[in-house]
Amino acid sequence: MADRYLHLTGTPPGRFLTRRLGLPQPAPLRRWTLETPHLDGPLLHLTAGASAVTGVAEALRTSGLTVTERADRPAAIVLDATGVATAAGLGDVHAALHPVVRSLAPGGRIVVLGTVPSPDDHHQAAAQQALEGFVRSLGKEIGRGSTVQLVRIPVARIPGGANAHAAGSTLRFLLSPRSAYVSGQVIELTSAALDSGSGSDPVADPAAPLTGRTALVTGAARGIGAAVASVLARDGARVIALDVPGAREELERTADRLGATALPLDITAPDAADRIAAAAPDGLGVLVHNAGITRDRRLANMPADRWASVIEVNLDSVLRTTDELLKAGTITRGGRIVATASIAGIAGNTGQTNYAASKAGIIGLVRSLGPRAAAEHGVTVNAVAPGFIETKMTAAVPLFIREAGRRMNSLSQGGLPVDVAEAVAWFAQPDSTAVNGQVLRVCGQSLLGA
Ligand SMILES: NC(=O)c1ccc[n+]([C@@H]2O[C@H](COP(=O)([O-])OP(=O)(O)OC[C@H]3O[C@@H](n4cnc5c(N)ncnc54)[C@H](O)[C@@H]3O)[C@@H](O)[C@H]2O)c1
């Protein structure tokens, strides 16, 4: 299962050989550790033209990096392009980044701040949409394990003018080692969640932001689910780890390791929501729908039971339990629901009509329910869409397809379960209220579905 090619390119002869042959050069990614929670170097804060938001510098300071307007070797560059509203204004984007892009340290971060393309002003819409093409292209060419993202801050609807405060948790995540396998993404913050009064709870303890919250993770015995449970526990949550009764032993081992409670339960059981509510008498602050299965066959060879089981586990049980737990008030105000899509749900995949349909369904669910759940319950609903992640699921993929899956992204390597878990933890942050209805691809900017 280990990525031997990544290891090979990390040795001097391997690097020499693969360079000569013109093969991909994956850079080892630096992920979060207790000893190295931040990027190593300053954050360069630039502005293209005049900014359309206030509070950017304050929001950037919460990243834990030293914010500066000049740096020889920045670990991160944030370009505030919220005020770019014309094609000519795009020249300011080039003028700001062109001289400094080469100086970005390896494993660095570039975040462009933009705003939502306007339905009423096609010049502003063109200029702001242009930033998306810019960011996605820069993500493909930057190399050396660096990443590039666009964060849109809504400018129009916030009384008293837009403040970048709502972007705080997002910038903290993107400007840290936690987002190592996220690149080429566009995140659109919402002001509606802020307007609804659901508030943006301040974080009392930045080292354990989920203290006092109970988080339930489905499919938590192994793989991505176990990593999500582990990262949420690290962030201070009381974790309930759910998996099928058949995986009880593995589930209990995982739960013991994390100090979590094991809940052996098939998520498709008709009384699943009641049993979850009974296991969390004080309510749930975080609900993570991670359980998922594949039953691959081309459509012409796919019997109805293979179709139905995938839709049932990956989509229908998510819809049902979400509805019931929201209705019963089990998910508390300020709560976070995170579901699991897949790039297969965006790009499609041979032999996966059932799986891709179920995962695309998750995207539909999140986009539709997010705004309403915020307005009615003060709860956000988001999804992660993992790309190629090194788990038992992908270890079972035939060698050549597996090798292609690993390399066909801007970082030229597969992700780790913890990369998905860090994205889930970002959605779960108490001050991620403005992050709603979003689907974040954790795929190293995969070429699939790009
Ligand atoms: N690994 C990847 O590359 C990848 C890519 C895209 C999406 N995903 C998605 O991420 C999620 C986790 O994937 P993984 O690779 O860790 O898979 P995995 O097979 O290693 O783990 C899935 C877990 O879900 C549990 N589960 C299955 N059916 C269940 C049910 N009915 N009730 C409760 N638990 C159930 C399994 O027992 C297992 O422990 C899935 O939704 C998967 O579709 C994974």
The ligand as a Tripos MOL2 file, in Angstrom:
@<TRIPOS>MOLECULE
LIG
   44    48     1     0     0
SMALL
NO_CHARGES

@<TRIPOS>ATOM
      1 N1        -10.5630    6.0910    0.3090 N.am      1 LIG1
      2 C1        -10.8200    6.9420   -0.6590 C.2       1 LIG1
      3 O1         -9.9650    7.1870   -1.5190 O.2       1 LIG1
      4 C2        -12.1570    7.6290   -0.7350 C.ar      1 LIG1
      5 C3        -12.3600    8.4990   -1.7980 C.ar      1 LIG1
      6 C4        -13.5670    9.1700   -1.8930 C.ar      1 LIG1
      7 C5        -14.5430    8.9840   -0.9250 C.ar      1 LIG1
      8 N2        -14.3290    8.1100    0.0920 N.ar      1 LIG1
      9 C6        -15.4250    7.9560    1.0660 C.3       1 LIG1
     10 O2        -14.9050    8.1490    2.3890 O.3       1 LIG1
     11 C7        -15.6370    7.3460    3.3040 C.3       1 LIG1
     12 C8        -14.6870    6.4570    4.0890 C.3       1 LIG1
     13 O3        -13.9410    5.6810    3.1680 O.3       1 LIG1
     14 P1        -12.7460    4.6900    3.6010 P.3       1 LIG1
     15 O4        -11.8140    4.6570    2.4630 O.co2     1 LIG1
     16 O5        -12.2620    5.0230    4.9500 O.co2     1 LIG1
     17 O6        -13.5540    3.2990    3.6010 O.3       1 LIG1
     18 P2        -13.4160    2.0070    4.5250 P.3       1 LIG1
     19 O7        -14.1020    0.9190    3.7990 O.co2     1 LIG1
     20 O8        -12.0070    1.8010    4.9680 O.co2     1 LIG1
     21 O9        -14.2760    2.4080    5.8200 O.3       1 LIG1
     22 C9        -15.6820    2.5830    5.7590 C.3       1 LIG1
     23 C10       -16.2680    2.2430    7.1120 C.3       1 LIG1
     24 O10       -17.6990    2.4020    7.0170 O.3       1 LIG1
     25 C11       -18.2980    1.3170    7.7020 C.3       1 LIG1
     26 N3        -19.6570    1.0710    7.2210 N.ar      1 LIG1
     27 C12       -20.0380    0.5510    6.0240 C.ar      1 LIG1
     28 N4        -21.3760    0.4010    5.9960 N.ar      1 LIG1
     29 C13       -21.8500    0.8350    7.1860 C.ar      1 LIG1
     30 C14       -23.1550    0.9030    7.7510 C.ar      1 LIG1
     31 N5        -24.2270    0.4770    7.0840 N.pl3     1 LIG1
     32 N6        -23.2890    1.3870    9.0040 N.ar      1 LIG1
     33 C15       -22.2020    1.8040    9.7100 C.ar      1 LIG1
     34 N7        -20.9450    1.7380    9.2290 N.ar      1 LIG1
     35 C16       -20.7690    1.2560    7.9780 C.ar      1 LIG1
     36 C17       -17.3710    0.1430    7.3920 C.3       1 LIG1
     37 O11       -17.5810   -0.9560    8.3080 O.3       1 LIG1
     38 C18       -16.0010    0.7770    7.5020 C.3       1 LIG1
     39 O12       -15.4690    0.7030    8.8130 O.3       1 LIG1
     40 C19       -16.6690    6.5850    2.4720 C.3       1 LIG1
     41 O13       -17.8880    7.2840    2.4820 O.3       1 LIG1
     42 C20       -16.0510    6.5900    1.0980 C.3       1 LIG1
     43 O14       -17.0220    6.4320    0.0920 O.3       1 LIG1
     44 C21       -13.1630    7.4300    0.2120 C.ar      1 LIG1
@<TRIPOS>BOND
     1     1     2 1
     2     2     3 2
     3     2     4 1
     4     4     5 ar
     5     4    44 ar
     6     5     6 ar
     7     6     7 ar
     8     7     8 ar
     9     8     9 1
    10     8    44 ar
    11     9    10 1
    12     9    42 1
    13    10    11 1
    14    11    12 1
    15    11    40 1
    16    12    13 1
    17    13    14 1
    18    14    15 2
    19    14    16 1
    20    14    17 1
    21    17    18 1
    22    18    19 2
    23    18    20 1
    24    18    21 1
    25    21    22 1
    26    22    23 1
    27    23    24 1
    28    23    38 1
    29    24    25 1
    30    25    26 1
    31    25    36 1
    32    26    27 ar
    33    26    35 ar
    34    27    28 ar
    35    28    29 ar
    36    29    30 ar
    37    29    35 ar
    38    30    31 1
    39    30    32 ar
    40    32    33 ar
    41    33    34 ar
    42    34    35 ar
    43    36    37 1
    44    36    38 1
    45    38    39 1
    46    40    41 1
    47    40    42 1
    48    42    43 1
@<TRIPOS>SUBSTRUCTURE
     1 LIG1         1 GROUP 0 **** ****
